[in-house]
Amino acid sequence: MKQVGAVIAAAGLSSRMGDFKPLLPFGKACIAHHLVEMLKQAGVSPIVMVTGYRGEELEEALKDSGILFVRNQNYTSTEMLDSVKLGFSVIRENCDAALVMPVDVPAVTGATVRKIVEAQGAIVRTKCGNRRGHPVKLDAAAMDAAQVYQGECGLKGFLKAREEQILDVEVSDEGSFLDADTKEEYGRLLQLEGSRGQGYPDGETLRWLLEISKMPEHLRRHSEAVSRKALSMAVELQSTGRMLDLNLIRSAALLHDIGKGHPDHAAAGASFLQENGYGRAAEIVRQHHRLDQIPKQADETLIVYLADKMIQGDREVSIEERFEGSIQKCQHSREAMKSHQEKYLQAQKAWRIWEESFVS
């Protein structure tokens, strides 16, 4: 595989934010450190950070990160492309292509970075819905062209002039276009990182995922009904003293069919969520169709699994009725009938675990 490096532009004044963006808290350290570590884990090397305003302070904070630094001494009168050119001059001889990123997009995932690294094209960038974002990858020829570009509008102008060379790669990563230009935007970044830290999306992040999923209306109604049923079961379970994560249940139930349309929609939905950093929700979605094993007591996974079995369309039914309705689809195949019977038996066993939760 070709060597892909990265240029992180971090020379700006952070004037709109009113605080020094690279060193604002994010993840386990600060914005700049989080971005650097993510790139390193994605296999990107070499990495150069172009500093300027408060450059000595930023370089000191990242002195043990193993990356390179170059100082843009004219940071007050230059723009991002000028910093990018300085970065290219440092790493150009040591890589076949380079990612370009502003320092204030720390929430982009490693999965997104790897997609851009692996994509083939002179210029590759992310596209999430109708939003273009980061990183942008330039091959050797594009780097050389950027070095001598003297047109208007800086990096945006350069990319616009080479629009026909750009490959847009579809991603489902909200972090690819969220930055920290203002305090409000920084707050949104923290919320996104918090959702990933807890393992499931909620609030604005959950609403955004449901929006970009373009889930058909009938599936949306089904998922909402599954969510209501699962939450009512979890609340009922609280009477036994067993407290489950209601937000996790709601999130996973609303998203359980997000992979619908793929051959294995449970695995596809889980992969989608895992790539976006939501591991706990991904596990529940992966098992909503068939459990890996029956748990010894009711948990979030079992409840979403059972709730899905008890909602047909957006109507609540018994497990027996649900499986009686689907058996007709299996009549043509002995293998399909066997699979249907196994799923039915598993659902019955899962239901017994649920009932036993209320036996003192």
Buried (B, 14 or more C-beta within 10 A) or exposed (E): EEBBBBBBBBBBEBEEBEEBBBBBEBBEBBBBBBBBBBBBEBEBBBBBBBBBBBBEEBBEBBEEBEBBBBBBEEBEEBBBBBBBBBBBBBBBEEBEBBBBBBBBBBBBBBBBBBBBBEBEBBBBBBBBBEEBBBBBBBBBEBBEBBBEBEEEEBBEBBBEBBEEBBBBBEBBBBBBBBBBBEEEBBEBBBBBBEBBEBBBBBBEBBEBBBEBBEBEEEBBBBBBBBBBBBBEBBEEBEEEEEEBBBBBBBBBBBBBBBBBEEEEBBBBBBBBBBBBBBBBBBBBBBBBBEBEEEBEEBBBBBBBBBBBBBBBEBEBBEBEEBBEEEEEEBEEEEEEEEEBEEBBEBBEEBBEBBEEBEEE
